[in-house]
Amino acid sequence: MSNALLTTMLFGLASYAGADTGECVTVETSIDGSSLQGQLWQGQAITVYGKGCGQPERYDYVVFRAADFAPQIIKQLWGMPGDTLVVLTNGRFQINGVEAKTPFGKPYVLLGSALTRFKKLEGALTDYLVLGHPGSDDSARLGLIRERDILGFVPRDKAP
């Protein structure tokens, strides 16, 4: 997503991100990046739904902020609080018994510090696990995402 569009989205959603207004706010923007290529494409128009529109479901795309990053990030939601993470011996992993896949449908393989990080998270998740392509800024690099850092979501069934 471009910085200008992300700034617009941040101002449009941030005021509602923690608010208890119940108002459903949506923001039109587009993708700038390729970490979800295979599902969402560079330049693709999307509608981001704020928290007043409901909660993201598994495999929806979530827009969140990470402390070390100025722009917001969009990734696919794979794990939710209470789900079970199991790291396999080959660096692959499962959420509730389902093997995690990249946006191109290949097994997601953890290497190096990502493998170490996920082994520490093994068991019941306390926050949200989001994935893009291996090596992107997702939970393998950033860890679990807190609910308060989620700005909005794109329902998978409404993604273009």
HELIX and SHEET records of a PDB file:
HELIX    1   1 ASN A    3  ALA A   17  1                                  15    
HELIX    2   2 LYS A   51  CYS A   53  5                                   3    
HELIX    3   3 GLY A  112  LEU A  121  1                                  10    
HELIX    4   4 SER A  139  LEU A  142  1                                   4    
HELIX    5   5 GLU A  147  ASP A  149  5                                   3    
HELIX    6   6 ARG A  156  LYS A  158  5                                   3    
SHEET    1   A 6 THR A  26  SER A  30  0                                        
SHEET    2   A 6 ALA A  45  GLY A  50 -1                                        
SHEET    3   A 6 ILE A 150  VAL A 154 -1                                        
SHEET    4   A 6 TYR A  61  PHE A  64 -1                                        
SHEET    5   A 6 ILE A  73  GLY A  79 -1                                        
SHEET    6   A 6 LEU A 129  LEU A 131 -1                                        
SHEET    1   B 4 VAL A  98  GLU A  99  0                                        
SHEET    2   B 4 PHE A  93  ILE A  95 -1                                        
SHEET    3   B 4 THR A  84  VAL A  87 -1                                        
SHEET    4   B 4 GLY A 123  ALA A 124 -1                                        
END                                                                             
